[in-house]
Amino acid sequence: GNMTRLAKCPRDFMEAPSQMLENWCWDKKILKLMSKHVTTGKPLSDELIDKLVKSRFVNASITTLNNIFLSSVDLALHMTPPNTVEEAQALVDNLRPEITMLANPPGWNMLRNFC
C-alpha cells in the first residue's frame, strides 16, 4: 500500500506531527518549557525568546524570491533558448540579482544542476 518503510504509517500522515510541532515551538510558553542552556540548565531568557519569535519568518521572503528566480530562469530558457553557454550564464547572472537582490558568487554555475 501507500506506506513508508520506517514509519509504518500512511505517507500523508508522516509529516503531520512535525508540521504540528513546528508551530507550537514558536509559542513563548512552550519555548520556555522545552529550552535550556546546555551547561546551566536554565531556560532561555525572555529577551532571547522574543528575538527568536521575531526572527521566525526572516528567510521566508528569500525562499520565495529564489523560487521566483528559478521559475523565471526556466521560463526564459524555454521561451528564448540561448545560443551559447555564455548567453545562458548571462541570463542567470542578470536575473538572480534583479529578482533576489543577491549577487551570484564568483564562478557560480547553477545551470549545471538545473533540470
C-alpha positions in Angstrom: 0.0 0.0 0.0 0.9 3.6 0.4 3.1 3.1 3.5 6.6 4.2 4.4 9.2 1.6 5.3 10.3 3.1 8.6 7.3 4.8 10.0 4.8 2.1 9.1 2.1 4.8 8.6 0.4 6.3 5.5 2.6 8.7 3.7 0.1 11.6 4.0 0.3 11.3 7.8 4.1 11.1 8.1 4.7 14.8 8.1 1.7 15.7 10.3 3.5 15.5 13.7 6.4 17.7 12.6 4.1 20.2 11.0 2.0 20.5 14.2 5.1 20.8 16.4 6.8 23.3 14.2 4.1 25.8 15.0 3.8 25.0 18.7 7.5 25.5 19.3 7.2 29.2 18.4 4.9 29.9 21.4 6.8 31.7 24.2 5.4 29.5 26.9 6.4 26.3 25.0 9.9 27.6 24.2 10.4 28.3 27.9 9.4 24.8 28.8 11.4 23.0 26.2 14.6 25.0 26.1 17.5 25.2 28.5 21.1 26.2 28.5 23.4 23.2 27.8 25.6 23.9 30.9 23.4 25.7 33.4 20.1 24.0 32.6 18.3 27.4 32.8 15.5 28.2 30.3 16.1 30.7 27.6 15.6 34.3 28.7 12.5 36.3 27.7 14.7 38.6 25.7 16.2 35.8 23.7 12.8 34.1 23.1 11.4 37.4 21.9 14.3 37.7 19.4 13.7 34.1 18.2 10.0 34.6 17.7 10.6 37.8 15.8 13.1 36.0 13.5 10.7 33.2 12.7 10.0 34.2 9.1 13.2 36.0 8.3 14.1 33.8 5.4 10.6 33.3 4.0 11.0 36.1 1.6 14.4 35.0 0.4 13.0 31.5 -0.3 10.0 33.0 -2.2 12.3 35.2 -4.3 14.6 32.3 -5.1 11.6 30.3 -6.3 10.6 33.2 -8.5 14.1 33.4 -9.8 14.2 29.7 -10.7 10.8 29.9 -12.3 11.9 32.9 -14.3 15.1 31.1 -15.5 13.0 28.1 -16.5 10.6 30.3 -18.5 13.4 32.3 -20.1 15.3 29.1 -21.2 12.2 27.7 -22.8 10.8 30.9 -24.4 14.0 32.1 -25.9 16.7 29.4 -25.7 20.2 30.8 -25.5 22.5 30.0 -28.4 25.7 29.6 -26.3 26.7 28.7 -22.8 27.8 32.2 -22.3 24.3 33.5 -23.1 22.8 31.1 -20.7 25.2 32.1 -17.9 24.5 35.8 -18.7 20.8 35.1 -18.2 21.4 33.7 -14.8 23.9 36.4 -13.9 21.4 39.1 -14.8 18.2 37.5 -13.4 19.4 36.5 -10.0 20.4 39.9 -8.6 17.4 41.5 -10.3 14.9 39.2 -8.7 16.5 38.0 -5.4 18.7 41.1 -4.7 21.6 38.7 -4.2 24.7 38.7 -6.4 26.0 35.5 -7.8 29.1 34.1 -6.1 32.2 34.3 -8.5 32.3 31.2 -10.7 28.7 30.2 -9.7 27.2 28.0 -12.4 23.8 26.8 -11.1 22.8 25.7 -14.6 24.9 22.6 -14.3 22.4 21.2 -11.8 19.3 23.0 -13.1 16.9 20.5 -14.6 
